[in-house]
Amino acid sequence: MFICREDFLLEDDIDVTGLLKAIEKGVGALEENGANKNQVYITLDSFWDTLDKESIEYLFDELKTINNSKKTGFILRYIIEEFNGDYVKFMLDNHDSILVDRIDDFEF
């Protein structure tokens, strides 16, 4: 199952509800085809900066619901250009483990 983020980009935001529906539909299709365990990989980069705190909390609450109600795990990969301290607590509170990539800056 592949879900393209660009399909859910609005003018200055991300269609979180549409994205979650696509994830649920994809996970449902995998279960119908006999998948025993599903892993959903999501890359979070600067495009996600448009979401406000409430939208981010809603997204993670819904992912937790999907995780708990189905045999589905979520692996979130953060690509961070500038580390925003406001998200550190949120990330720590919402993840079992964290992998953070930092983009190398070659400017001198």
Secondary structure as the mmCIF struct_conf table of DSSP 4:
data_model
#
loop_
_struct_conf.conf_type_id
_struct_conf.id
_struct_conf.beg_label_comp_id
_struct_conf.beg_label_asym_id
_struct_conf.beg_label_seq_id
_struct_conf.end_label_comp_id
_struct_conf.end_label_asym_id
_struct_conf.end_label_seq_id
HELX_RH_3T_P HELX_RH_3T_P1 ARG A 5 PHE A 8
STRN STRN1 LEU A 9 LEU A 9
BEND BEND1 GLU A 11 ASP A 13
STRN STRN2 ILE A 14 ILE A 14
HELX_RH_AL_P HELX_RH_AL_P1 VAL A 16 GLU A 32
TURN_TY1_P TURN_TY1_P1 ASN A 33 GLY A 34
BEND BEND2 ASN A 36 ASN A 36
STRN STRN3 ASN A 38 LEU A 44
HELX_RH_3T_P HELX_RH_3T_P2 SER A 46 THR A 50
BEND BEND3 LEU A 51 LEU A 51
HELX_RH_AL_P HELX_RH_AL_P2 LYS A 53 SER A 69
TURN_TY1_P TURN_TY1_P2 LYS A 70 LYS A 71
STRN STRN4 THR A 72 ILE A 80
BEND BEND4 GLU A 81 GLU A 82
HELX_RH_AL_P HELX_RH_AL_P3 GLY A 85 ASN A 94
BEND BEND5 ASP A 96 SER A 97
STRN STRN5 VAL A 100 ARG A 102
#
